[in-house]
Amino acid sequence: MKMTPWISMVLLLAASVSRAELALEKKSPAMLIDGVAAYVNTEMITIADVMSEVRRSPWADSSPELREKRLRELYTATLNALIDRKLILAAAQKSKMQLQSWAVDNRIREIVANNFDGDQTKLHNLLAERKITFEEWKKNIEEDLTITAMRYQQVEKRVAPTPTEVRAEYEANKGRYQTETATAVSMIILDPPEKPGDETVEARNTKIVEALKAGTTFASLAKTYSKDAKAANGGSWGKVNPDDVFRKEIVAELTKLKPGETAPMVVIDGYGYIVRKDEQQDARALTFEEAAPYVESHLRMRQAEKLYKDWTDRLRSEAYIKIFELPTTK
């Protein structure tokens, strides 16, 4: 799903923190290429403003061509997010929205508690190191909260999927709302002999197979023979997607098993793997009652995206915006 611009900016920065918090990160001098990126009414956004936001994104590919292309994509998305930010702040000022001082103070206390072990001195030391005044940083906090409040008024407050819409979405997209396939797996992992003369994995496997036939539980044998971290839990890996967790040789054996069956030992790089399929949970469609919360959430996101775009498009249509091309690196 396409994210709204302000959400996209946060995702691009790979952190769910405010822009003010990001300002605490040390800037890379290589990124501070300056120049005018855009004018928004009477305000200016510089290339350095945009690049200071972009720099934390994992855009550095091995290929210079791909790196240039990816950087430009991130630059454009981030510049649009910054333009929207200025437009929303201007709209808040026009509507005379004012935050209570306690809201800003509470947010600052929250940041100090979560990121600085409750010690505000650490915050001030880091701000000094980054050459950012506390007033500048606090202003960014206030702007973040203002944007959140404006978004609530213009978007979230107006999102309200009706029961009819929820039912219609479910009926039209039942395949989207289903459980995941999962397999409950237990495993005994046998280490290769440490020195000549030690018991081989094949010899230990024979003992395990005979014990299983005699009625000894797989879990107790895992506790006795397995040397991995799962041994204490009877070798249980819980419910997993085998393709995501195990080597293809093990996955191949699991696909042959029915729940309750144990596969013949697989030897990989000298280690012996004895795998048991405890349970198989196949994907199934959710009933409407099961799916309703997910359907409603999906509709809320979709409606919020549309309302946000309509709102910011309207703000853009009423503003003067001039965007300058990012210079090439060649």
C-alpha positions, -999 to +999 in steps of 0.1 A: +000+000+000+013+034-009+021+054+023+011+090+029+040+114+024+047+120+061+046+083+068+069+077+038+094+101+052+096+083+085+100+049+067+127+063+045+146+074+076+142+038+090+131+050+124+098+057+141+110+089+158+102+125+153+121+148+130+135+166+160+149+134+173+165+127+139+182+161+142+203+147+170+220+124+146+255+135+134+253+149+099+277+135+072+296+164+057+295+145+023+257+150+023+257+187+029+255+197-008+237+231-006+215+250-030+178+257-033+156+226-035+122+244-035+103+275-025+071+271-006+053+304-005+079+327+011+099+299+027+129+280+012+139+244+014+176+238+007+192+207-008+210+203+026+177+202+043+166+173+021+199+155+022+201+156+059+168+136+060+178+113+031+213+104+044+201+077+068+183+057+042+200+025+029+204+039-007+241+031-013+240+002-038+272-012-053+264+001-087+269+039-092+240+040-117+216+023-092+229+044-064+223+076-083+188+064-093+179+054-058+192+086-043+171+107-067+140+087-058+145+092-021+154+128-026+122+135-045+100+116-019+117+134+010+114+168-007+077+163-013+073+153+024+091+185+035+069+206+012+038+190+027+052+197+062+056+234+055+021+236+040+005+219+070+024+241+094+012+272+074-024+258+075-021+254+112-009+290+117-038+302+094-063+283+115-047+297+147-041+263+161-021+265+193-007+236+213-008+236+251+027+240+265+022+209+287+018+188+255+052+198+243+067+193+277+052+159+280+066+149+246+101+161+257+099+141+289+089+111+269+118+114+246+142+119+275+128+089+293+129+066+262+162+077+246+183+093+274+176+071+304+156+099+319+186+122+321+180+155+304+217+164+308+225+137+282+201+154+258+217+188+263+252+173+259+242+157+226+225+188+214+257+208+222+278+182+203+255+185+173+256+223+175+218+225+179+202+247+204+176+233+228+151+260+215+156+248+179+151+212+189+120+221+210+106+240+180+108+208+159+090+189+186+062+215+186+060+213+148+057+175+149+029+177+174+011+204+154+013+183+122-001+153+141-030+174+155-037+189+121-037+154+105-061+141+131-085+170+124-083+167+086-078+129+082-081+105+111-112+121+125-130+118+092-122+081+086-152+060+093-158+028+073-194+018+074-205-018+082-217-020+046-183-010+033-165-035+055-188-063+043-183-053+007-145-052+010-145-087+026-167-102+000-147-087-029-113-098-014-117-129+006-084-142-006-066-113+011-079-123+046-066-157+055-044-174+081-007-182+073+006-216+066+027-229+095+044-261+105+052-271+141+086-287+141+108-305+166+145-314+158+174-333+173+208-319+161+237-342+165+272-327+166+300-344+146+326-364+167+352-341+183+380-366+179+386-400+163+370-428+183+340-407+195+306-420+188+295-411+152+263-393+144+251-425+126+256-446+158+237-420+179+210-419+153+206-457+155+201-454+193+175-427+188+156-446+162+155-477+184+144-456+214+116-440+194+104-475+184+104-485+220+081-456+229+106-430+242+093-396+234+110-374+209+112-345+234+131-366+260+155-378+234+161-343+222+170-333+258+195-362+260+211-361+225+206-327+209+232-300+215+214-269+203+196-242+223+162-259+216+172-291+234+159-279+268+125-274+252+124-309+238+138-298+205+107-278+197+110-249+172+073-240+175+053-231+145+074-218+116+075-214+079+101-241+071+113-223+039+122-193+060+140-212+088+156-244+075+180-256+049+164-270+017+174-306+026+155-304+058+125-287+041+124-315+016+121-341+044+094-321+062+072-320+031+072-358+030+059-361+066+025-363+081+019-347+115+035-370+142+060-386+118+098-384+121+121-382+090+153-403+086+184-384+097+198-358+073+235-352+074+247-317+065+283-306+069+289-335+094+259-326+116+230-350+119+194-336+118+165-357+129+133-338+122+097-344+134+066-327+121+044-321+151+016-302+134+006-288+101-015-256+099-026-249+064-038-215+053-076-210+054-099-181+047-110-162+077-147-159+084-162-125+082-163-123+120-126-132+122-116-109+094-137-079+102-111-061+124-084-065+096-109-054+069-118-023+088-082-015+095-074-019+058-103+004+048-092+030+074-057+031+059-071+034+024-095+061+033-069+080+053-045+079+023-071+094+000-082+121+025-046+130+031-038+133-006-069+153-012-060+176+017-024+181+007-034+185-030-057+213-020-030+230+001-006+228-028-032+243-052-035+273-029+002+278-025+031+290-045+056+261-050+087+262-071+108+230-072+144+230-086+160+200-103+187+183-082+220+188-099+236+157-115+268+143-100+285+141-134 
